[in-house]
Amino acid sequence: MAFGVFCRALASHSILHSTYSLSTLLQKSQSFTFIFTAPGSVSRFMSTAAVASQSFRTMQSLSTNEPVVSADWLHVNLQEPDLKVLDASWYMPDEQQNPVQEYQVAHVPGALLFDIDGISDQTTNLPHMLPSEEAFAAAVSALGIENKDSIVVYDGKGIFSAARVWWMFRVFGHDKIWVLDGGLPRWRALGFDVQSNSSNDAILKANAAYEAIEEVYKGHKVPITFQTKFQPHLLWMMEQVRKNVEEQTYQHVDARSKARFDGVAPEPRKGIRSGHITGSKCLPFPQVLDDSQMLLSADELKKKFDQEGISLDRPIMLSCGTGVTACIVVLGLHRLGKTDVPVYDGSWTEWVIVEDTPGV
């Protein structure tokens, strides 16, 4: 079911643990917000002003050289007017989880929904491919995001699909974006408040973003307030990968599991065989994260790349299954100062459906 259709259908269903339906609340023109605080603790919003006095934790202290922010930092700065928080939760096809329903149950207060399947190229059958500049600008404008905004993006697993959205914004020239280190699980583990909305404002905005994308691909003009600046060096297409197979100018790193890379475990998508692109090396994305799904330190990251024979002194490009988990490894490389690492958007899924591509 298309994301926009699902969002509209969701408005007629009751929220988990609530006797009110979204449609009923909208008819009454009221917006109810529930804040849940961890058992045994008090709301931490009361201490925000005191903690924010520490200059190293302010908005101004952020550096785009560091790709993540801590849950503590976000908690301190959550009320900043030029900060937007995005819930970009997404799951593999075989995980049977619904990020929109999860958002309804619990999310960081004030977070918007960013759907990587909806904000995507509508001209291909490949999943969640990068949309055109105009389509991305239209969708982001519909979400109410402006160029002056700083953005923190998170997901429900720790660091997973949020890294993809971080990469998308950077491809389109917006560097003021960071991933929440450890994601929603870390936020909740620290006892910070979560919100359950029985107003569907965020879902309506997500639906508007989806509809804006559709209109652009139909050739219609839509309101655009967010300005993009395409960064082609961060995006690779199939022909660039083909050329690199021959020339080996870039070290090609594949972020999928070793079993999928070696062709001994199935791909999560039906009809796609496992294996790898000729000349690539495998560094499974979980290796750049710790047990809490937080990004490893710079020293630990260096060791991981060294162990796989990946030189930080040579150019690197990333791929995975469909361009999502590759961005997690790119996040780690960004921490190490390699800020110009491209991702092959179509990745293994596109590669394997083209018959004459070299692979193992």
Buried (B, 14 or more C-beta within 10 A) or exposed (E): EEBBEBBBEBBEEBBEEBEEBBBBBBEEEEEEEBEBBBEEEEBBBEEBEEBBEEEEBBBEEBEEEEBBBBBBBBBBBBEBEEBBBBBBBBBBEEEEEEBBEBBBBBBBBBBBBBBBEBBBBBEEEBBBBBBBBBBBBBBBBBBBBEEEBBBBBBBBBBBBBBBBBBBBBBBBBBBBBBBBBBBBBBBBEBBBBBBBBBBBEBBBBBBBBBBBBBBBBEEEEBEBEBBBEEBEEBBBEBEBBBEBBEEEEBBBBBBBBBEBBBBEEEBBBEEBEBBBBBBBBBBBBBBBBBEEBBBBEEEEBBEBBEEBEBEBEEEBBBBBBBBBBBBBBBBBBBBBEBBEBBBBBBBBBBBBBEEEBEBE
